[in-house]
Amino acid sequence: KGSTSTPQDTQVAGLKSKIANLGSSGSTEQLAFASALGTNLEEASQVDPQGMALLKATAQAVQTEGVVVKHVETPRVSVTYVAVENVDTEEGNPMVVINVIAAVVGIMAAGACAALVIWQIRKRQVLTPVHMLDEDAVQEPDAEAPATPS
C-alpha cells in the first residue's frame, strides 16, 4: 500500500510538532518565540505610550528574564472542506444568454397574466367562485351579480 498522506496532513503534523516543541526548554521554536515576543511587545507599546505602560513593562521583563513555557497541550486541528461549484465564466457562453432571455420572458408573461386578472376583476367588479368538475372549469352563476357585465 502506498502512503495516503496529503500535503495538508504533512503541514498539520509539522504544526503539531512546532507547538509541542514550544514546551521543550532550549528548542528552536521556544528560543524564536522568546526572542520575538519581547521585541513585538515593545513595538506594540510604542503605538500608544500612555495606555501601554503595562505592555512595555511586560516587554522589558520578557527581554530580561525570558519566557518559560510550563505546559503544552496536544493541539487539536480541525480541517473543513468546502465544496465550490466550478462555474464557467467564459464570456459569450450561450447558456447564460438563454437563461437571461428565459427569465425576462417569464417575468413578462407573469406580468401580463397579472394585468389580465386585474383588468377582469375591475371590469366585472366581483369575484365569482369557480369549481373544477372533470377537469372542465364551470362558473357558478352569482345571484347578486347583474345579468350582463357593465
N, C-alpha and C positions, 0 to 999 in steps of 0.2 A: 504494500500500500504506500502511496505517496503522501507527502505532507499536505494537510488541508489548511495550513496556516496562511492567513491573508496578510497583506501589508499592514492592515489596520490592527490585526492581532499582535503583530510584531511591535507596533507603536504602543499599544496598550501595555504589553509586557515590559517594554523599556520604561514607560512612565511609572508603572508599579515599582520597578527596581529603583528608579531615582527617588521616589517618595520614601521607600524603605531605607535607602542609604542616607536620608536626612537624619535618621536616628543613630547612625554609626559615627562615633566620635572620630574626627580626622578624615572622614570620607571627602572626596572631591565635591560632592553635592553640598555637604554641610559647610565646608570652607567657602564655597561660592556664595551660599545663602548668607552666611555671617558677614562676609566682606561686602556684599552688595547692600545688605539691609541697612547698615549704619549710614552709608552714603545716600541711599534713597530717602531715608527718613530725614536726614539733614537737608537735602534739596527740597523736600516737601515742606519743611518748616520755614523755609525762606519765602514761600509764596505768601503767607500771611503771618508775619512775625509776631503780632500781638496775640493772635489766637492759637499760635503753635508753640508756645513756651514748653509745654509738656512734651510735645513731639520732639523738640530739639534736645531736651534733656534726655529723652529716651534714646535718641540717635547717638548722643555722646556716650551714654552708658553702654550701648551696644558696641561702639567702636573701641572703648577702653577695656570693657570687661568680657566682651564676646557674647556668643549665644550658645546655649546648650539645649539641644532637643532631648527632652526626657522621655517622651512617649511617642510612638508612631503606630498608627493602626493600619491594617491592610487596606489599601484603597479599594473602594467599590466603584467600578466603572460601569456606566450604563451606555449602551450603544443603541441608537434609534435609527431605523432605516425608514426613509420616506420615499414612497413611490411617486415619481414625477412622470406625468404623461409627456411623451415626446410629441410636441406639436410642430407640424411642418409650417414654417413661417415664410416659405418661398413666395416671393411676390408673383402675382398673376395666377395663383392657384385657383383653378376653375371652381372647386367646391366652395370656396369662400364666397365667390360671386353668386353662385347658385343659391347658397344658404341666405345671403342677404336679400336677393330677389324674392325668394320664397317667403321670407319674413315680412317684407314690405307688402307683398300681395295678400298674405294672410291678415295683416293688420288692416289693410284697405277693405277686405271682404268683411271682416268683423265690424268695421265702422259702418259699412253700407247696410249690413243686416240690422245693426242697432238703430241707424237712422230710419230704416223702413218700419221697424217696430214702433218707434216713437211717433212717426208720421201716422201710422194706422191707429194708434191709441188716441192721438189728438183728433183725428178725423172722426172716429166713432164716439169718442168721449166716454166710453165704457169698456170694461174688460169683461168678456164673456168666457165662461169655462169651456174647455174642450176635453172630451173623453176619447180614449183610444179604444176602438172596437175592431177586432180582426184586422189590425194594422191600418185601418182607414180612419182618418180624423173625422169626427162628426161634431158639428157645432150645435149646442143646445140653444133653442130659442129663449131669449130673455123676455119675460112678460112685461117688464118695465121699460124695455128698450123701444124706441119708435119703430114703426113698421118699415120705414125706408131710411137709409142714412141721410143725414142732413149735411 
